[in-house]
Amino acid sequence: MSNAKLCVAALVWFAFAHTAHAACCYFSAKNTDILQPAQKVFITWDPAEKQETFTVQPKFEGNALDFGMVIPTPAVPKLHEMPREFFKHLAVYSILKKREHPQSQLLPSPRLEVTYALQSSTVVRRTGAGIEKKSTVVVLQSGVVGSLDYKTIVADWADDLYQWLKDHKYNYSGDEATLNHYIQKKWFFTVMKIDTAQMKRNKDGSYAGEVTPTRFAFPSDKLVYPLKITQILVKDKTEALFYVQAPHKVDLPGDMTYQYTWVPMLQSAMGCTPDGLPGKGVHWLKAIDGNIPVLLARAKELGFNFVSGQRPQPNQKGHIPTTMEWARKLTADDIKVLKGEGPYGEKVPNVDEGFSKADLKDPARAEAIYKVIRARLEKARMERPFGYLVREAPADDVRDLRFLAGHLQAGLFITKFRKIFARDEMNDDLLLVPARHNGQDDISEYEEILPTSPP
């Protein structure tokens, strides 16, 4: 039996996140709870213009009647409302494809066909010593985006910002150290207030809901994600799903790299695909061939033990390696799909078309039908020896991909990856870096489910 026939479909890690919070921290009254177990973000990075945008759609669950959000950025942002189900559209578009071959339901002895699953406001306040001093908080801009009122503020001192938040009913239960982290970096804070009375109420009196997806656009010297601000509300860990659009593939730095799972996953699929590896996977393995043992040794040292077909498990420190979930350099054909001008997925031809079981009652006619079906199967095999790339989604969801048009751009790379951050991995903000290892740029793509050898 060939290697290909010994392969089985790999599990797809973390197909969807349960909740969607990003780049923000919630401020609520004391003795109330607002949870932030996960976060999603869509980032676009233009290194030539030094311009970054990220889109967030805060979703909350808790028992606070009203609360505020604060989102720090390295420059004053411009805010724009985004499509309500923006992240759903991204999830639909990045469904992994699988390879399928046509099969007959009418042939008496179907040929063995292996289906490869390729995988400003100033406030005077009184200090404790009875001396009044002017607050350093300045409101730089205010407005409405969607259903949300927002203000962008700046401050020189953390205690001034803390007091301003309190005076304006943004009751902050975290420590001033986190605020000071951003003040020392001279970042800006966009604050929003949420009224949960407009949201769904659960039987236990708590609330859950989503607010308007909002895009923040600002100049930045580096591609940065404000991770530390979310640490306040994380007990043990938080799950972050990143979609990053840039001129190149993007990764997390250092030991947060997705290569600890991506390289062994590609290795596991070697020999299981009839045409090598899809998406330049084999080229990537060859490019870093001499350094792969060092990479895998480091992964082992960290306690990141790759097991084919299984989700990565935490090491002794509770750290979990990053996993890449989808990656592709967009082309004009991708934009056509968004606009409804191109197919969402390929269609496997129906080799039994025009025939039914009733047609097989006459032995002579049946034999003629079998001959036609076999000819159709052979034609499909010759035209598409590696099968058809198939993915499916409800028709309405496919039509709604038009809401992504204008946001996704041909010629740019989209990298989708997931990282479960332990609390001790959130002590600073996150710098995203070009996907590169040992001096080589990773241009491999991932849009098909990769097969894997059995253990």
C-alpha positions in Angstrom: 0.0 0.0 0.0 1.3 3.5 -0.9 2.3 6.1 1.7 -0.6 8.2 0.5 -3.1 5.4 1.4 -1.7 5.2 4.9 -2.5 8.8 5.6 -5.5 10.0 7.4 -7.0 13.5 7.6 -5.5 15.8 10.2 -7.6 17.5 12.9 -8.0 21.2 12.3 -7.0 23.0 15.5 -9.3 25.6 17.0 -11.7 26.2 14.1 -13.6 29.0 15.9 -13.1 31.0 19.0 -15.9 31.1 21.6 -15.8 34.8 22.3 -14.4 37.9 20.8 -12.6 40.6 22.8 -9.5 42.4 21.7 -6.9 45.0 22.6 -9.0 46.5 25.4 -9.7 46.4 29.1 -13.0 46.8 30.8 -13.7 49.2 33.7 -16.6 48.4 35.9 -17.9 49.2 39.4 -16.4 47.5 42.3 -17.9 44.1 43.3 -19.0 43.5 39.7 -17.4 41.2 37.1 -16.7 41.6 33.5 -15.0 38.6 31.8 -12.5 38.6 29.0 -11.6 34.9 28.3 -10.6 35.4 24.6 -9.9 38.0 22.0 -9.9 38.4 18.2 -8.3 41.1 16.1 -7.9 42.0 12.4 -4.7 44.0 11.8 -3.5 45.6 8.6 0.1 46.8 8.5 1.7 49.1 5.9 5.4 49.2 6.7 6.2 51.7 3.9 3.7 54.3 5.2 4.2 53.2 8.9 0.4 52.9 9.2 -1.4 50.3 11.3 -5.1 49.6 11.7 -6.7 47.0 13.9 -10.4 46.1 14.2 -11.9 44.9 17.4 -15.4 43.8 18.4 -15.7 43.7 22.1 -18.0 41.1 23.5 -18.6 40.9 27.2 -20.2 38.7 29.8 -20.7 39.8 33.4 -23.0 41.4 36.0 -22.0 45.1 35.7 -25.0 47.3 34.8 -22.7 49.6 32.8 -19.0 49.7 32.3 -16.3 51.3 30.2 -13.6 50.1 27.9 -10.2 51.6 27.3 -8.0 50.8 24.2 -4.4 52.1 24.2 -2.7 53.0 20.9 0.8 54.6 20.2 -0.8 57.5 18.3 -4.1 59.3 18.2 -6.4 56.9 16.2 -9.1 57.5 13.7 -12.2 55.4 14.4 -14.4 53.8 11.8 -17.4 51.5 12.2 -17.0 48.1 10.6 -19.5 45.5 9.3 -21.5 44.0 12.3 -20.4 40.4 11.6 -16.9 41.2 10.3 -15.2 38.4 12.2 -17.8 35.9 11.1 -17.1 36.9 7.5 -13.4 36.4 8.1 -14.0 33.0 9.6 -16.1 31.9 6.6 -13.5 33.1 4.1 -10.7 31.3 5.9 -12.3 27.9 6.1 -9.7 25.4 5.0 -10.3 23.6 1.8 -10.1 19.9 1.4 -9.4 17.7 -1.7 -12.1 15.5 -3.0 -12.4 13.1 -5.9 -15.6 12.2 -7.8 -17.1 8.9 -6.8 -19.9 6.9 -8.2 -22.8 5.5 -6.2 -24.0 3.4 -9.1 -20.9 1.3 -10.1 -21.2 -2.3 -8.7 -17.5 -2.3 -7.7 -16.4 1.2 -7.1 -12.8 1.8 -7.8 -10.8 2.6 -4.7 -10.5 6.3 -4.7 -8.4 7.9 -2.0 -9.7 11.2 -0.9 -6.9 13.3 0.3 -7.8 15.8 3.0 -5.1 18.4 2.6 -4.9 19.7 5.1 -9.8 67.5 26.2 -11.0 68.2 29.5 -9.2 69.6 32.5 -10.2 68.8 36.0 -8.9 70.4 39.2 -8.8 68.0 42.1 -7.7 68.2 45.8 -4.8 66.1 46.9 -4.4 64.4 50.3 -2.3 67.3 51.5 -5.1 69.8 50.7 -3.2 71.3 47.8 -5.0 71.6 44.5 -3.2 70.7 41.3 -4.2 70.6 37.7 -4.8 67.2 36.1 -2.6 66.3 33.2 -5.5 64.5 31.4 -6.4 66.1 28.1 -9.3 65.0 25.9 -8.0 65.1 22.3 -11.1 64.0 20.4 -14.6 62.7 21.0 -17.3 61.3 18.7 -19.6 58.5 18.0 -18.8 55.3 16.1 -21.8 53.0 15.5 -23.7 53.1 18.8 -20.7 54.0 20.9 -19.6 57.3 22.3 -15.9 57.6 22.6 -13.2 60.0 23.8 -9.4 59.8 23.1 -7.4 61.1 26.0 -3.7 61.5 27.1 -2.2 61.9 30.5 1.3 62.5 32.0 0.6 60.6 35.2 -1.1 57.4 36.0 -2.9 58.7 39.1 -4.3 61.6 37.0 -5.7 59.1 34.5 -7.0 56.9 37.3 -8.8 59.8 38.9 -10.2 61.0 35.5 -11.7 57.6 34.8 -13.3 57.5 38.3 -14.7 61.1 37.9 -16.2 60.1 34.6 -17.8 56.9 35.9 -15.2 54.6 34.4 -14.7 52.7 37.6 -11.3 51.0 37.4 -10.6 48.0 39.5 -7.1 47.3 38.2 -3.8 48.6 39.3 -2.2 51.9 38.3 0.9 50.1 37.1 -0.8 49.0 33.9 -1.9 52.5 33.1 1.6 53.8 33.9 3.0 51.2 31.5 1.3 53.0 28.6 1.8 56.5 30.0 5.5 55.9 30.2 5.4 54.9 26.5 3.4 58.1 25.8 0.5 56.2 24.3 -3.1 57.4 24.0 -6.2 56.0 25.4 -9.6 55.7 23.7 -12.4 55.2 26.2 -15.9 54.0 25.5 -18.9 53.4 27.8 -21.3 50.5 27.5 -24.9 50.4 28.8 -25.8 46.8 29.4 -29.5 47.6 29.6 -29.5 47.4 25.9 -28.0 44.0 25.9 -29.3 40.4 26.4 -29.9 39.5 30.1 -29.4 36.0 31.3 -31.5 34.2 33.8 -29.0 34.7 36.6 -29.1 38.5 36.1 -25.8 38.8 34.2 -25.5 40.3 30.8 -23.8 39.2 27.6 -23.5 41.0 24.3 -21.4 42.4 21.5 -20.9 46.0 20.5 -20.1 47.7 17.2 -16.9 46.4 15.5 -14.5 49.3 15.4 -11.4 50.0 13.4 -8.6 52.0 14.8 -6.2 53.5 12.3 -3.0 55.2 13.5 0.6 55.8 12.6 3.2 53.5 14.2 6.8 52.7 13.7 6.2 49.1 14.5 3.5 46.5 14.1 2.3 46.3 17.7 -0.6 44.8 19.6 -1.6 46.2 23.0 -1.6 42.9 24.9 -0.7 44.0 28.4 -3.9 46.0 28.9 -5.9 42.8 28.8 -3.8 41.2 31.5 -5.8 42.9 34.2 -8.9 40.8 33.5 -7.1 37.5 32.8 -7.0 35.0 35.7 -4.9 32.3 34.1 -4.9 32.6 30.3 -6.6 34.2 27.3 -7.0 33.0 23.8 -6.2 35.4 21.0 -7.0 34.8 17.3 -5.1 37.1 14.9 -5.8 37.9 11.3 -2.9 40.0 10.0 -2.8 41.6 6.6 0.6 42.8 5.5 3.0 42.7 2.5 4.6 39.6 4.0 3.6 36.7 6.2 3.6 37.6 9.9 4.6 35.6 13.0 5.0 36.2 16.8 8.5 36.8 18.0 11.0 34.5 19.7 9.6 31.4 21.4 6.0 32.5 20.6 6.6 31.6 16.9 4.2 29.3 15.1 7.1 27.4 13.6 7.2 25.0 16.6 3.9 23.5 15.3 4.0 24.4 11.6 7.3 22.7 10.7 6.5 19.3 12.3 3.0 19.5 10.8 4.5 19.9 7.4 7.0 17.1 8.1 4.1 14.8 9.1 2.3 15.5 5.9 5.4 14.7 3.7 4.7 11.5 1.7 1.0 11.8 2.3 0.3 14.1 -0.6 0.5 12.9 -4.2 1.9 16.2 -5.4 4.4 16.9 -2.6 3.1 19.6 -0.2 0.6 22.3 -1.2 1.2 26.0 -0.8 5.0 25.9 -1.1 5.3 23.9 2.1 8.1 21.7 0.7 10.0 24.8 -0.4 9.9 26.1 3.2 11.2 22.9 4.6 14.0 22.8 2.1 14.9 26.5 2.8 15.4 25.8 6.5 16.5 22.2 6.2 19.8 22.7 7.9 18.3 24.5 10.9 15.2 22.2 11.5 17.0 20.0 14.1 17.9 23.1 16.1 14.3 24.4 15.8 12.8 21.1 17.0 15.4 20.8 19.7 14.4 24.2 21.1 10.7 23.2 20.9 11.5 20.0 22.9 13.5 22.1 25.4 10.5 24.3 25.9 8.2 21.3 26.4 6.3 21.8 23.2 5.7 18.3 22.1 4.0 18.0 18.7 1.6 15.1 18.3 0.2 14.8 14.9 -3.6 15.4 14.7 -3.8 16.7 18.3 -4.1 20.2 19.7 -0.9 21.4 21.3 -0.8 20.9 25.1 0.6 23.3 27.7 4.2 22.7 29.0 5.1 22.7 32.7 4.8 26.5 32.8 1.3 26.4 31.3 2.6 27.9 28.0 1.1 26.6 24.7 2.7 27.1 21.3 1.2 29.3 18.6 -0.6 27.5 15.8 -1.1 28.8 12.3 -4.6 28.3 11.0 -4.7 29.9 7.5 -2.2 31.8 5.4 -2.4 33.0 1.8 -1.1 35.8 -0.4 -4.3 37.2 -1.9 -4.7 37.5 -5.6 -7.2 39.1 -7.9 -9.2 35.8 -7.9 -9.6 36.1 -4.1 -11.2 39.5 -4.5 -13.5 38.1 -7.1 -14.7 35.6 -4.6 -15.5 38.3 -2.1 -17.5 40.2 -4.8 -19.4 37.1 -5.9 -17.6 37.0 -9.2 -15.7 33.8 -8.5 -16.4 30.4 -7.0 -16.1 30.0 -3.2 -14.9 26.5 -3.7 -14.6 24.0 -6.5 -17.4 21.6 -7.3 -16.8 17.9 -7.7 -18.4 16.6 -10.9 -21.3 14.2 -10.4 -20.2 11.2 -12.5 -23.7 9.6 -12.1 -25.5 12.6 -13.5 -28.4 11.6 -15.8 -28.6 8.1 -14.4 -30.5 6.4 -11.6 -30.7 2.9 -10.1 -33.8 2.3 -12.1 -31.7 2.6 -15.2 -29.7 -0.4 -14.2 -32.5 -3.0 -14.2 -31.7 -3.9 -17.8 -28.3 -5.7 -17.8 -27.4 -4.5 -21.3 -28.3 -0.9 -20.5 -26.5 -1.1 -17.2 -23.3 -2.1 -18.8 -23.5 0.9 -21.2 -24.1 3.1 -18.2 -21.1 1.7 -16.3 -18.9 2.4 -19.3 -20.0 6.1 -19.4 -19.5 6.5 -15.6 -16.0 4.9 -15.8 -15.1 7.2 -18.7 -16.3 10.2 -16.7 -14.2 9.1 -13.7 -11.1 8.6 -15.9 -11.6 12.0 -17.5 -11.8 13.6 -14.0 -8.7 11.7 -12.9 -6.7 12.9 -15.9 -7.9 16.5 -15.6 -7.6 16.8 -11.9 -5.3 14.0 -10.7 -5.0 15.6 -7.2 -8.7 16.1 -6.8 -10.9 19.2 -6.4 -10.4 21.9 -3.8 -13.7 22.0 -1.9 -15.0 24.1 0.9 -18.6 24.7 1.8 -20.6 27.4 3.7 -24.3 28.4 3.7 -25.2 30.4 0.6 -26.1 33.5 2.7 -22.7 33.4 4.4 -20.9 33.2 1.1 -22.9 36.2 -0.3 -22.1 38.2 2.8 -18.4 37.9 2.0 -19.0 41.1 0.0 -18.7 43.0 3.3 -15.0 42.1 3.3 -14.4 43.7 -0.1 -12.4 46.9 0.3 -10.8 45.6 3.5 -8.9 42.7 2.0 -6.4 43.6 -0.7 -4.8 41.6 -3.5 -1.1 41.4 -3.3 -1.1 41.3 0.5 -0.5 38.3 2.7 -3.1 37.3 5.4 -1.8 35.2 8.2 -4.3 33.7 10.6 -2.8 32.3 13.8 -3.9 31.5 17.3 -2.0 31.9 20.6 -3.2 31.1 24.1 -1.4 33.5 26.3 -0.7 32.5 29.9 -0.9 35.5 32.2 2.9 35.6 32.6 3.3 36.0 28.9 1.3 39.2 28.9 3.8 41.5 30.8 4.4 43.6 27.8 2.8 44.5 24.5 3.2 42.3 21.5 5.5 43.2 18.6 4.5 41.2 15.5 7.4 40.4 13.2 7.9 39.1 9.6 7.6 35.3 9.3 11.3 34.4 9.0 13.6 31.7 10.3 17.3 31.5 10.1 17.4 34.4 7.6 14.8 32.8 5.3 11.3 34.4 4.7 8.5 31.9 5.2 6.2 32.3 2.2 4.4 29.0 2.6 0.7 29.1 2.4 -2.0 27.1 4.3 -5.4 27.0 2.8 -5.8 23.2 2.5 -6.3 20.7 5.3 -3.0 18.8 5.5 -3.0 15.0 5.8 -1.0 13.3 8.5 0.6 10.0 9.0 -1.0 7.8 11.7 0.9 7.6 14.9 
